[in-house]
């Protein structure tokens, strides 16, 4: 059955608006080319959208002659304003943006564990209002909140979860009360991080993948065939409760201690680093402020820093061994014949295997006179970092392999501050272990957005919801404007 004229117009309008969102300002001719619509149809939709206040002329195309066809049309960015919140156990970060998602102001505030529920909620709400004022925004159309915990799939509300501050749940209600004309949406933080990595990060080519969040705590987001999967109670991805070997006991219904969280949470990672003989701490000055609120998650920052340093040390060792081997290439056959340097080390310079043999490499190369001994790293100095990364990869591979066995996603992204810090080095180690543990081919990638992913995902969600509301043909224009302002 063919669409009615009004339905066809609505479809065409939404298509044009989405193209303007994705591509930026376009001429009527470019809209015609991208939509495949006729010239008269494009002219009509441009006139309709301009009359509704949704698009406006923002310039002229230099590639065309002056005149009507040279006008560049763009979405009116100040038609509505948005806020995105990243709510952590230790505080809140917020950004305020326009309808296109361009950030106008940002701020964060720490909230100590001793702060009562009422004062904590007031600090968070006041931060939103203050940031909006600094951005010159009179009202917010949509607010999206990323928070730890379970989201009830039936109501969309943050469920009362043990172990999380009471002010988290109260914050959503307080924002709805303080901003009655504003749409307030709350989503699990790991789900938002997965959305951000899929739209703006390392998973842009994937319709099916799992994001393993590695920050202060652990979590997982599951996207299958382009759809976020929440589960019957909204608990899909609560991987911190996964029973795993290597812990002191089993997790309980109210405490994930003893589960995967104990191995891969920030506290567990820092303890592992100490057990491997690495110095921890010294992650820098993480005071108030900063996009994404890095100062609010000292535990995640400390764990990420020790992982980052270990990766840097092993990368440096790999480079120096490779340089030494290259410099001694003329003596390679003779050195290999003595049996003092394994052929595999000479050929690949792999880590940690190369690090274990570094003493032999260094002494042999120095003896041949082909390279200074000081140019090859001491084995003991690097072996600790490599042992730590191997042990961490062992832990993460247990969680990844469990996810793979059930979901077969084909790709797992190591997200959060720790996943980003580990980069391709840690991801490759985990992938090698998963390949030995599972018959299902799985690519392991390092997330590129780190702790910023939650706030970025919240902003994308707020933008999508605001545009859905404003671009809806069923809503009168005067009602749209009242909501936007």
N, C-alpha and C positions, 0 to 999 in steps of 0.2 A: 504494500500500500504506500503510495507516494506521500511525502511529508506535506503538510499544509503550508501555505505561503508564510505564515507567522513562524512556524517551526523552522522552515528553511532559513528565514532571516536570522533567527536566533543562532542556528548552527553556524552560519556564515560569520556572524558578529563574533562569536566565541573563537572561531578559527583565526580571524584577523587579529584579535586581541592577544591570543597566544603567540602568534608570530611576532607581534610587536614586542612582547615580553622577551621572547627568545632571541630575536635578531636585532632589537633596537629600532630606532626610527626608520621608516620605510616610505617610499613614494607610493602613490596609487598604482603606478605601473609595476613596481616591485611586488605589491600585494596581489595584483592580477596574476603575475607570473608564479608566485609561490602558492596561491590558493587554487589556481586553475579556473577562477570565476571570470565571467565576462566583464568587459569594461563598464557597462552600465550598472551591473550588480555591485561591483567594487565602489563605484561612485556613490551609489545609494547607501552602502554600509558605512562608508567614510562620513557621509553627511549625518547619518543616524547616530554614530558614535560620537561625533563632534558635538551634536546637539545635546547629547546626554551628558556631556562634560567628561567623557572617558578618554578621549584623545584630543590632541590639538596640534597645530602646525608648530614645529620646533626648529625649522630651518629650511634650507633649500639644498637640493642635490647639485653638486658642481659638475656632474657628468651629463646633465640635461639642460635643455634650453630653459630660460626663465619663463615662468607661466604656471598654470595650474598643475601640470604634470610634474613640475620640479619640486613641489612642496613635499617636505618630509613630515610625516605624521608620527607622533609618539604618544605613549600613554601619559596621562596627566599624573605625575608621580605624587603630588600633594593632595590627590583625591582622597587619600586615607593614609593614616600613619599606624605603625605597628610597633610592638615591643616583644622581645624574646628574652626569656629568663632561663638561666642555668642554675638550678637549686641544688646545692651540695649540702652535705652534713655540716660543713664548717662555714657556710655563707652563701651569698647570692651574687650572680653577675647578671647584668642587663644591658641590652642594646636597644636603641630606638631607631627605626628606619622608616623610609617612605614606602609607597606602594610597590616600587620596583626592587625593594630590598636594599637600597643604598643606606648605609649606616650614617646616622646624623649625630648620635651621641652614645656614649657607653660608660659604664661605671660598675664597680663591685664593692661589696662590703662584707667583712668577716662577721660571723655571728658565733660567739663562743658557746661551748656546750653548757655552760652554767647560766646562759641567758634564758629567762622564762619564756613560755609560749607567747604570751601577749606582747612583750617587748620585742621578741624576735620577729613576729609578724609585722609589727609596726615599722621596724627598721627596713624590712624588705619592701613593704608597700611604699614607704616614704622614698626609698631608692628609686622605685619605678616613677613616682610622681616627679621627683627632682630631676631625673634624667630626661624625662619628657619635656620638662620646663627648659632645661639647658638646650634641648634640640629645637626650641621654639614651637613646640607642638601643643595645641590647645586641648586636643582630645585624642584618644587612641581607639582605632577601629577594632583591632584584634590583638590579643596578647596570647602567646604560646609559651608554655612552661615545660621545661625538661626537668624531671625529678627522678630520684631512685625510688624503687618500689613498684608495686603492681597497680595497673590501671584496670578498673572494672570494665570489661568489654560491653556490658549492658548499659551502664550509666556514663562511662567515660570519666569517672571520678577516681581520684587517687585513693586506694584502699588503705585502711589502717593497718600498717605492717609493724610488727615488733622490731625493735632495734633502730628505727628511724625517728628523728625528732618529731614531736607532736606538731610543731609549727609548720611543717611541710604541708600537711593536710589542711590546716587552718588557713594557710596563705591563699589557697585557691578561693575559698569562700570569702576571705577578706577583700581580695581584688574584685570579686564579683559585686560585693556590697559597696566598695568605694568607687568603682567604675561601672555603674549600672548600665550604661549605654555601650559598653565594650564587650566583645565576644572573648571569653576566656577559655582556653583549651589547654589541657595538661596531657603530657605523654611521657612514657618511660624514657629515661635519658639515653639508654643504649639503643633503643629504636630510633631516636632522633639522630644519633651518631651514625647509624647505618644509612639513614636517608641522606645525610650530608656526604658520606663517602660515596654513595651511589650517584648523587647528582653533581658533586663538585670534587670528588676525591678519586681514590684508586679503584673503585668498583663501577666506574661509569659504563663499562662494557658488559656488565653482568646483570641479568634478570634474576638469577638464582645465586645466592651466596649467604654465608653466615658471618656476622661481625662478632668477634670475641673481644669484649671490652676489657682492657687491662689498665686500670687506674688505681684509685684508692681501694676499690673493690673489683669484683669481676661480674660480668654479665654477658649475655649473648642476644643478638637480634637475628631473627630468621626471615629472610625474604625469598620466597619461592614463586617462580613465574611472575615476578614483578610485584607480588602482593606481600605486605607485611603480615606475618602470621602471629597471632596473639595467644591462641589456645583457649580452652573452655573457660578458664578463670582469669585470663590475662597474664598467666605466668610462664608462657613460652620464653625460654632463654635464661631462666634462673639457674644458671650453671654453677653458681657458687655453692649450691646445695648438693651438687653431684658427689656421691661417695667415691673416693679415690684412694688408692694405696699411698702409703707414705705419710699419713696423718696420725694424730694421737688417738682418734676415735671416729665416730660417725656424726654427721650433722643431725640436728633436730628440726622439728617443724618451726621453731622460733629462732634458731641460731645456726648459721652456716659454718661455724667453727667445726673443723673436722672434715669439711667438704673441700671441693676444688678451690674455694676462696682461701683456705689456709695455705695452699701451695702457691697460688698465683696472685693473691692480693698484694698490695704494696708492702705490708708488714712482713709477709712471708718472703717476698723477694729481697728485702733488706736483710733479713736474718740469713738467707741463703748466701748473700754476698759476704756477710761477716764470717760465715762458716768456711767460705772459700779463701779467706784471708784478705779480702778487699777492704779498703777504707771506705766508710760510708759517711753521709752528711756532706755539708759544704755545697748544697745545691744552689746557693746564691741567695740574694735578698728577695724574698717573695712577699713584699708588703702589699698594702691595699692598692687596688687598681689593676689595670691590664686587661686587654681583651680576652675573654674567656675565663678570667678569674684564676690565673695560675697561682696567685698568692693564697687562695682559699683551700688548696689541696696540697699541703706540705708533704703528706705521706706519699702521694702520687708523684710529686716532684722529686722527692728523695730517691724513690725507687727508679724513676726514669733517669735520673742523673747517674746512678751507679751503673745502669745498663748502658747508657750512652758512653761513659768512660771506658767500659769494658770493650765495647764495639770499636771505639777509637784505638784502643791499645792493640787489639788483634788485627785491625786494618793496617796499622803502622807496621806491625811485625810481618804481616804478609808482604807488604811493599818492600820492606828492607831485605827479607829473605830472597824475594824475587830479584832484587837488584844485585844482591851478592852472588846469586846463582848465575845471573846473566854475565856478571863481571868475570866469573870463573869458568865461563863456557869452554874456553880453550883447554882447561884442565879437567873438564867434566869426565871424560872417558877414563882418565887415569885415576881420578878420585873415586869414581864408581867401582873401578876394578879392585880397589883396596878394601871395599866393603864398609868403609867408615861413614859413607853417606848413602842412605837408601836411594835407589834410583827414582822411586816415586816422589821423594822430596825434591830431588833435583828437577824432575820433570814438571811437577805441579806447584810446588811451594805451598801446599795446602795447609790450612790451619784447622784444628789444632795439631795435626800430625807433624807439620813442619816445625811448630814451636817446640814440641817434645824433642825433636832432633837438632834443635838450634845449636846446642853446645858442640855437637859433632861437626855441624856445618861450619861453625865459626872457627873452631880449631883447625880443621882441615884446610879451609880456604886461606887462613892466615899462614899455615905451614907452606902452602904452595906459593905464597907471596903474591897471589892474584888479587887480594883484597885485604884491607885493614880489618883486624879483628873487631875493632870498635864499631864498625859499620853494620854488624849483625847483632840484633838484640839479645840480651841475656835470656836464657830459657826460663829461669825462675820468675823473672819480672813479668813475663807475659803469660806463663802457664796458668797462673791463678785466674786471670781474666777469662781465658779460654775455657778453663774448667767450670767457671761460674756460668758462662753462656751455654755450655753443654748441659749442665745440670738444670738450668732454667728451661732450655728447650725440651729436656726430658719431661719436665713437669707440664709444660704447655701442651706437648704432644698427647698426653693422656686425655686432656680435655678435648682437644681437637679431634682425636681419633674417636672419641665417644660420640661427638656430634656427627662426624662423617658416617659412622656405622648406622645411625638412625635416619639421617636426612639425605646423605649423598649429595651435598650442595655443589661439589666440583670446585668450590673456591671458599677459602676462609680468610678473612681480613683480621689481622691483629691490630686492634684499634686502641684508642686511649693514649695517655701519655707514655706508657711503657711500650706499647706496640710501635709508636712512632719513633721512640728512642732506639729500639732494637733494629729498626730499619730492615733492609734486605738481608743483612747478616743473620739476625735472629730468625727471620722468617724462613730463610733457606735451611737453617738447622732444624727447625720444627718440621718443615716439609720433608726433609730426608727421613726423619724418624717416623712420621705418619706413613710414608711410603713403605717402610718396613713393617708397619703394624696393620695396614689395611690394604685390601685388594682394590679399593675404590680410588681411582685417580683423583687427587686433590691438590690444587694449587694454593699455596699459602702466601699471602701478600701482606706487606706492612702498610698500615694506614698512614695517610699523609697529613691528616688534619689534627691528630692528637686530641688533647683536651678541648680544643676549639670546636670539635665536631658537634658536641651537644648544643652549644649556642647557635652554631650555624644551622643545624637541623631544625631548631626551634624557630629561627627566623624564616627558613624556607616554608615551614608549616604555617606560620602566621601569614606569610605572603600568599600562599596558595589559598588559604581559607578566605582571606579578605578579597582576593580577586574572584573567587567563586561567588561570593556574595554580591560584589559590586557588578560583576559582568553578567549576573543572572538576568535573563530577559523577563522573568516573572516578577521582578521587583521594580516598582515604579521609581523613576529617577529621583523624584523629590524625597522619597524614603531613603534611597541610597545616600543622598547628600546629608540628610539628617544624621544617619548612622556614621558617616565619615567625619562629620564635624561636631 
